[in-house]
Amino acid sequence: MILIYEPFSIDYEHVPVNYKFLNIICKRFPQDEIVFFGEKEHLMHIKRKNIYKNVAYNPIKVVRPHEGKLHSLLNEKRNIKYLAKKYDKEIKFIFVMNSHPHTMYYVKKYFSLSRKIFIVHGNIEELRKQKKIYQLGYYVKLGFKYKNDTKKVRYIVLGDSIRKNVLKYMPYIQRNLISVPHPYQFENLDYKYSEKNVLRIGTIGSMSKEKRSEMIFELEKELLKNKVNNISLVQIGELYHLDIPDKTSVELIGYTDRKLDDETYNKEIKKLDYILFFFPKDSYQMTASGALCDAIAHNKPVIAIKNDYFSWVFQEVGEFGYLCDDLDAMVSIIKSLVEGKEREKMKKFKNIFRNAHQFFSEKHVYDIFEKENIWMI
């Protein structure tokens, strides 16, 4: 028997990556019973996508962010104690889809017999920040250090650039820290160079100050100042954390009170010619970008501020767009695109997208798991 535990994701959150990891486990252990615990709506979306029949889906209580950190801590302790009491003696391993410091602590404490595999997402970015004792980031290193048994524990990060940066802070986990690409579901490769009179360029995913989403309005001003016409700017995704100017031509496709549904999100991405990313240069040092995978899945070239993760992806698969140092460089690239100066380069993107699809594929991640003996068997 194999236990999968998703302690945080609600509804559509992390569905693409979680169901791909589930597929890999099902493919590797087709004769084993697999029990997946997570939030009810999240499990429903995973179940719709998963083609394997050896999975039982069991809903558990998942605390929403607005319910408070203390509530989350206590709830997760109850969840993990219950799961460990029921399954620790009979499972091959527990696979934790989303691991915060307290998740690691509780799983290591209560699952004393089982092997443990932790997927580590964005919370390790907290390593770069000065944290107070009452803040979650203060405990990141402790979560990894506690019972760090190289024979029973594996940590998975979603990129070599992330692994490299994490080891600067925690070299003691080198032997059990594994890097794999962010697994993703890709469509048929139908990339065609756009020669439209008006280019539709936009940002995708939730907007926030951390992602510098407001820069799309600065870009709007700079394009006007530089008399760059024939451009339509769009934002596709959640609008929760954004101060929207009174006067703007940017088309906003999303809601201020809930997540945009997958069908609408993907339908609108298909209409774009290029995708913009304004993330700060020092962002995505220790976390992967699901939105970048969305761009690759839809075969959309990107125009982005350069950061470690984006640079690593371009190095691995080829340049399917433009990495810029600042907003001025982005304006210059867009101006060149409008003037048709990038046509020959754009025509080469099809082969690069093909490389990217293979690199982020379920099969490639599966092969890395086998090579690295992620299962510890």
VMD Tcl script that draws the C-alpha trace (Angstrom):
set ca {
  {0.00 0.00 0.00}
  {1.11 3.58 -0.76}
  {-0.15 6.72 1.00}
  {-0.38 10.11 -0.76}
  {-1.05 13.19 1.36}
  {-1.92 16.70 0.10}
  {-2.21 18.93 3.17}
  {-2.82 22.34 1.60}
  {-4.11 22.47 -1.99}
  {-7.75 23.48 -2.32}
  {-9.94 23.11 -5.41}
  {-7.85 23.72 -8.58}
  {-4.60 24.55 -6.74}
  {-1.64 22.43 -7.91}
  {-3.91 20.07 -9.86}
  {-1.58 19.85 -12.93}
  {1.50 18.89 -10.93}
  {-0.28 16.71 -8.37}
  {-2.06 14.52 -10.86}
  {1.15 14.03 -12.87}
  {2.98 12.86 -9.73}
  {0.04 10.57 -9.01}
  {0.29 9.13 -12.52}
  {4.00 8.43 -12.01}
  {3.31 6.58 -8.75}
  {0.47 4.59 -10.33}
  {2.61 3.66 -13.32}
  {5.51 2.58 -11.11}
  {3.34 0.58 -8.69}
  {0.37 -0.71 -10.74}
  {-0.33 -3.63 -8.42}
  {-0.35 -1.60 -5.20}
  {-3.32 -0.05 -3.49}
  {-2.85 3.73 -3.40}
  {-4.74 5.89 -0.91}
  {-4.87 9.64 -1.62}
  {-5.92 12.03 1.16}
  {-6.70 15.68 0.36}
  {-9.34 18.39 0.23}
  {-12.64 17.17 -1.26}
  {-12.83 19.45 -4.31}
  {-9.13 19.01 -5.07}
  {-9.51 15.23 -5.04}
  {-12.48 15.50 -7.37}
  {-10.39 17.35 -9.99}
  {-7.52 14.85 -9.63}
  {-9.87 11.88 -9.96}
  {-11.34 13.26 -13.19}
  {-7.89 13.36 -14.76}
  {-6.35 10.16 -13.40}
  {-6.73 7.10 -15.65}
  {-5.52 4.51 -13.15}
  {-7.97 2.42 -11.14}
  {-5.88 1.45 -8.12}
  {-6.43 4.75 -6.27}
  {-8.86 5.40 -3.41}
  {-9.65 9.09 -2.75}
  {-10.35 10.06 0.85}
  {-11.27 13.67 1.76}
  {-9.82 15.32 4.85}
  {-10.23 18.70 6.51}
  {-7.89 21.30 4.96}
  {-7.67 24.68 6.65}
  {-8.17 27.72 4.41}
  {-5.61 30.56 4.72}
  {-8.14 32.91 6.31}
  {-8.78 30.43 9.14}
  {-5.39 31.17 10.69}
  {-1.97 29.58 11.06}
  {-2.57 28.11 14.51}
  {-5.71 26.38 13.27}
  {-3.70 25.02 10.33}
  {-0.95 23.67 12.60}
  {-3.37 21.90 14.92}
  {-5.45 20.53 12.07}
  {-2.43 19.11 10.30}
  {-1.15 17.51 13.46}
  {-4.51 15.76 13.87}
  {-4.51 14.65 10.23}
  {-1.00 13.22 10.32}
  {-1.42 11.49 13.69}
  {-4.56 9.82 12.36}
  {-2.88 8.72 9.11}
  {0.24 7.45 10.86}
  {-1.74 5.42 13.40}
  {-3.72 3.80 10.61}
  {-1.06 3.30 7.90}
  {2.51 3.56 9.23}
  {2.99 -0.19 9.66}
  {1.55 -1.25 6.31}
  {2.63 1.26 3.63}
  {5.71 1.23 1.39}
  {6.03 4.98 1.71}
  {4.13 8.21 2.25}
  {4.33 10.73 -0.61}
  {3.63 14.29 0.60}
  {2.52 16.56 -2.25}
  {3.15 19.90 -0.53}
  {5.53 20.19 2.40}
  {5.78 23.06 4.86}
  {8.19 22.85 7.84}
  {5.52 21.63 10.25}
  {4.38 19.06 7.67}
  {7.87 17.58 7.64}
  {8.11 17.63 11.42}
  {4.79 15.88 12.01}
  {5.30 13.29 9.24}
  {8.82 12.44 10.44}
  {7.67 12.30 14.06}
  {4.59 10.11 13.65}
  {5.57 8.00 10.62}
  {8.52 6.39 12.37}
  {8.57 3.19 10.27}
  {7.72 4.36 6.76}
  {9.88 5.90 4.05}
  {8.96 9.51 3.38}
  {9.03 11.53 0.14}
  {8.38 15.28 0.33}
  {7.59 17.57 -2.61}
  {8.90 20.99 -1.61}
  {7.32 24.09 -3.20}
  {7.59 27.82 -2.59}
  {7.95 27.89 1.20}
  {11.72 27.30 0.95}
  {12.00 30.80 -0.53}
  {11.70 31.82 3.13}
  {15.30 30.69 3.60}
  {16.42 33.96 2.00}
  {14.51 36.12 4.45}
  {15.13 37.16 8.04}
  {12.29 35.62 10.04}
  {10.99 36.05 13.57}
  {10.38 33.06 15.82}
  {6.60 33.44 15.45}
  {6.81 33.24 11.63}
  {6.65 29.99 9.64}
  {9.83 30.70 7.69}
  {11.85 30.59 10.91}
  {11.33 26.83 11.02}
  {12.25 25.87 7.44}
  {15.75 24.60 8.27}
  {14.48 22.82 11.37}
  {11.91 20.97 9.27}
  {14.66 19.56 7.07}
  {17.16 18.89 9.88}
  {14.74 16.96 12.08}
  {15.25 13.19 11.58}
  {16.98 13.77 8.24}
  {17.56 10.07 7.56}
  {19.13 9.60 4.10}
  {17.89 6.00 4.01}
  {14.25 6.88 4.69}
  {13.75 10.46 3.50}
  {13.78 12.16 0.09}
  {13.09 15.81 -0.76}
  {12.04 16.78 -4.29}
  {12.44 20.26 -5.77}
  {11.27 21.24 -9.24}
  {14.47 22.35 -10.98}
  {18.28 22.13 -10.85}
  {18.53 25.89 -10.28}
  {16.35 25.46 -7.19}
  {18.44 22.57 -5.88}
  {21.63 24.59 -6.33}
  {20.22 27.56 -4.41}
  {18.74 25.43 -1.62}
  {22.08 23.72 -0.99}
  {23.71 27.10 -0.37}
  {21.60 27.26 2.80}
  {21.29 23.55 3.65}
  {24.29 21.56 2.33}
  {23.50 18.77 4.81}
  {20.54 17.55 2.66}
  {22.61 17.10 -0.51}
  {22.40 13.29 -0.47}
  {18.60 13.18 -0.27}
  {17.65 16.30 -2.26}
  {16.49 15.37 -5.77}
  {15.68 17.73 -8.64}
  {13.10 16.98 -11.32}
  {11.41 19.27 -13.86}
  {7.89 20.45 -13.01}
  {5.80 17.64 -14.60}
  {3.00 18.94 -16.79}
  {0.32 17.91 -19.28}
  {1.01 19.24 -22.77}
  {-1.20 19.64 -25.81}
  {-0.31 18.76 -29.40}
  {2.41 21.01 -30.75}
  {0.66 23.42 -33.12}
  {2.89 26.48 -32.77}
  {2.69 28.93 -35.66}
  {4.45 32.25 -35.92}
  {1.93 35.07 -35.58}
  {1.79 37.76 -38.26}
  {-1.29 39.55 -36.99}
  {-1.71 43.28 -37.43}
  {-2.41 43.63 -33.72}
  {-0.36 41.50 -31.30}
  {-2.16 40.24 -28.21}
  {0.31 40.15 -25.32}
  {-0.51 39.42 -21.70}
  {0.27 38.16 -18.24}
  {-1.25 34.96 -16.85}
  {-1.96 33.63 -13.36}
  {-2.85 35.43 -10.16}
  {-1.77 39.05 -9.90}
  {0.17 40.25 -6.87}
  {2.72 42.82 -5.74}
  {5.26 40.03 -5.20}
  {5.00 39.20 -8.90}
  {5.10 42.92 -9.81}
  {1.83 42.47 -11.69}
  {1.21 46.22 -11.66}
  {4.08 46.53 -14.17}
  {1.67 45.75 -16.98}
  {0.23 49.22 -16.44}
  {3.76 50.70 -16.50}
  {4.38 48.82 -19.74}
  {1.18 50.31 -21.15}
  {2.51 53.82 -20.43}
  {5.95 53.10 -21.89}
  {4.52 51.66 -25.10}
  {2.41 54.79 -25.54}
  {5.41 57.00 -24.82}
  {7.49 55.12 -27.41}
  {4.61 55.20 -29.91}
  {4.45 51.42 -30.12}
  {1.04 50.72 -31.61}
  {-0.84 47.60 -32.71}
  {-0.56 46.05 -29.25}
  {-3.37 44.68 -27.11}
  {-2.42 44.11 -23.45}
  {-4.28 41.50 -21.38}
  {-4.20 40.05 -17.86}
  {-5.64 36.52 -17.51}
  {-6.20 35.20 -13.98}
  {-7.11 36.21 -10.47}
  {-7.26 39.93 -9.65}
  {-7.24 39.61 -5.85}
  {-4.24 41.74 -4.99}
  {-4.09 44.45 -7.60}
  {-4.57 48.21 -7.60}
  {-6.16 48.89 -10.97}
  {-5.76 52.40 -12.44}
  {-8.93 54.32 -13.18}
  {-7.96 54.68 -16.83}
  {-6.32 51.74 -18.55}
  {-6.67 49.93 -21.85}
  {-5.43 46.65 -20.33}
  {-8.10 43.98 -20.68}
  {-8.65 42.25 -17.33}
  {-9.99 38.70 -17.55}
  {-10.58 37.34 -14.07}
  {-12.32 37.85 -10.74}
  {-11.49 39.80 -7.61}
  {-13.15 37.28 -5.28}
  {-12.29 33.84 -6.67}
  {-9.97 31.85 -8.93}
  {-10.59 31.86 -12.68}
  {-11.84 28.44 -13.80}
  {-9.47 26.27 -15.84}
  {-11.63 26.24 -18.97}
  {-11.76 30.04 -19.26}
  {-8.11 30.41 -18.24}
  {-6.87 28.06 -20.96}
  {-9.27 29.39 -23.59}
  {-7.97 32.93 -23.08}
  {-4.31 31.87 -23.11}
  {-4.86 30.33 -26.54}
  {-5.74 33.80 -27.86}
  {-2.39 35.30 -26.81}
  {0.59 35.74 -29.13}
  {3.16 36.28 -26.35}
  {3.15 35.97 -22.56}
  {4.69 38.52 -20.21}
  {6.37 37.89 -16.86}
  {7.41 40.81 -14.66}
  {8.73 38.78 -11.71}
  {11.69 40.47 -9.93}
  {15.19 39.34 -10.88}
  {15.75 37.73 -7.48}
  {12.46 35.80 -7.55}
  {12.03 32.09 -8.30}
  {15.38 31.17 -6.80}
  {13.86 28.29 -4.85}
  {10.50 27.66 -6.44}
  {9.24 26.71 -9.90}
  {6.81 28.71 -12.01}
  {3.60 26.90 -12.90}
  {2.65 29.86 -15.10}
  {5.79 29.33 -17.20}
  {4.68 25.72 -17.70}
  {1.28 27.06 -18.78}
  {3.06 29.14 -21.43}
  {5.02 26.09 -22.63}
  {1.88 23.94 -22.66}
  {0.19 26.43 -24.99}
  {3.35 26.97 -27.09}
  {3.41 30.68 -26.33}
  {6.74 32.55 -26.49}
  {7.56 34.60 -23.40}
  {8.91 38.06 -22.76}
  {10.17 38.05 -19.18}
  {12.45 39.67 -16.64}
  {15.41 37.31 -16.26}
  {15.63 35.20 -13.09}
  {17.42 31.99 -12.03}
  {14.57 29.62 -12.82}
  {13.72 31.08 -16.24}
  {17.42 31.14 -17.18}
  {17.78 27.48 -16.20}
  {14.76 26.46 -18.30}
  {16.08 28.37 -21.33}
  {19.47 26.74 -20.86}
  {17.95 23.24 -20.72}
  {15.46 23.41 -23.60}
  {16.43 26.44 -25.70}
  {15.19 30.03 -25.92}
  {11.44 30.15 -26.59}
  {11.24 33.88 -26.11}
  {13.17 36.73 -24.57}
  {14.70 37.23 -21.12}
  {15.19 40.92 -20.34}
  {17.09 42.87 -17.71}
  {14.43 45.51 -17.20}
  {11.23 47.12 -18.48}
  {13.09 49.18 -21.08}
  {14.46 46.00 -22.64}
  {10.94 44.53 -22.73}
  {9.66 47.62 -24.54}
  {12.50 47.32 -27.05}
  {11.68 43.66 -27.75}
  {7.96 44.38 -28.20}
  {8.80 47.21 -30.57}
  {10.96 44.83 -32.64}
  {8.15 42.27 -32.74}
  {5.66 44.86 -33.94}
  {8.09 45.94 -36.65}
  {8.58 42.33 -37.78}
  {12.30 42.20 -36.97}
  {12.09 38.91 -35.06}
  {10.38 36.77 -37.70}
  {13.25 34.39 -38.41}
  {13.92 33.74 -34.74}
  {10.24 33.19 -34.03}
  {9.98 30.54 -36.73}
  {12.55 28.42 -34.87}
  {10.47 28.19 -31.71}
  {8.54 25.08 -32.77}
  {11.54 22.77 -32.25}
  {12.35 24.47 -28.95}
  {8.80 23.96 -27.69}
  {9.09 20.31 -28.68}
  {12.22 20.04 -26.52}
  {10.43 21.77 -23.65}
  {7.46 19.40 -23.86}
  {9.79 16.42 -23.60}
  {11.82 17.95 -20.78}
  {8.75 18.63 -18.58}
  {6.99 15.42 -19.56}
  {5.77 12.79 -17.15}
  {8.06 10.24 -18.82}
  {11.18 12.34 -18.21}
  {10.30 12.83 -14.55}
  {9.55 9.11 -14.22}
  {12.99 8.26 -15.64}
  {14.71 10.60 -13.18}
  {12.83 9.00 -10.29}
  {14.10 5.60 -11.40}
  {17.66 6.81 -11.92}
  {17.78 8.49 -8.51}
  {15.93 5.63 -6.74}
  {13.48 8.10 -5.29}
  {11.44 5.18 -3.92}
  {14.34 3.95 -1.73}
  {13.62 0.31 -2.57}
}
mol new
graphics top color blue
foreach p $ca { graphics top sphere $p radius 0.5 }
foreach p [lrange $ca 0 end-1] q [lrange $ca 1 end] { graphics top cylinder $p $q radius 0.2 }
display resetview
